[in-house]
């Protein structure tokens, strides 16, 4: 995938995307995507940070 596609960057992009969607008026439950990604990474033993 490339050097920049790492767990920390995935979490950062998901968080930013959630915030952009909220700022644009989308009804997004913030934190859900980040939590799902972190849960998956934990389950798969992927290091975050």
C-alpha positions in Angstrom: 0.0 0.0 0.0 2.8 2.4 0.5 4.7 4.0 3.4 2.1 6.6 4.2 -0.7 4.0 4.6 -0.1 3.1 8.2 -2.5 2.7 11.1 -1.9 6.2 12.6 -2.6 7.8 9.2 -5.8 5.7 8.7 -7.1 6.9 12.1 -6.2 10.5 11.3 -8.0 10.4 8.0 -11.1 8.8 9.4 -11.3 11.3 12.2 -10.8 14.2 9.8 -13.4 12.8 7.4 -15.9 12.5 10.2 -15.3 16.1 11.2 -15.6 17.4 7.6 -18.9 15.5 7.2 -20.3 17.0 10.4 -19.2 20.5 9.4 -21.0 20.0 6.1 -24.2 19.1 8.0 -24.2 15.3 7.6 -25.7 13.4 10.4 -22.7 11.4 11.3 -22.2 9.7 14.6 -18.7 10.9 15.4 -16.2 8.4 16.7 -17.9 5.3 15.2 -15.5 4.9 12.2 -12.4 5.5 14.3 -13.5 3.1 17.0 -14.4 0.4 14.4 -10.9 0.8 12.8 -9.2 0.7 16.1 -11.1 -2.4 17.2 -10.2 -4.1 14.0 -6.5 -3.1 14.3 -6.5 -4.4 17.9 -8.1 -7.7 16.9 -5.6 -8.1 14.1 -2.8 -7.1 16.3 -1.9 -4.1 14.2 0.1 -1.4 16.1 -1.4 2.1 16.2 0.8 5.0 16.9 
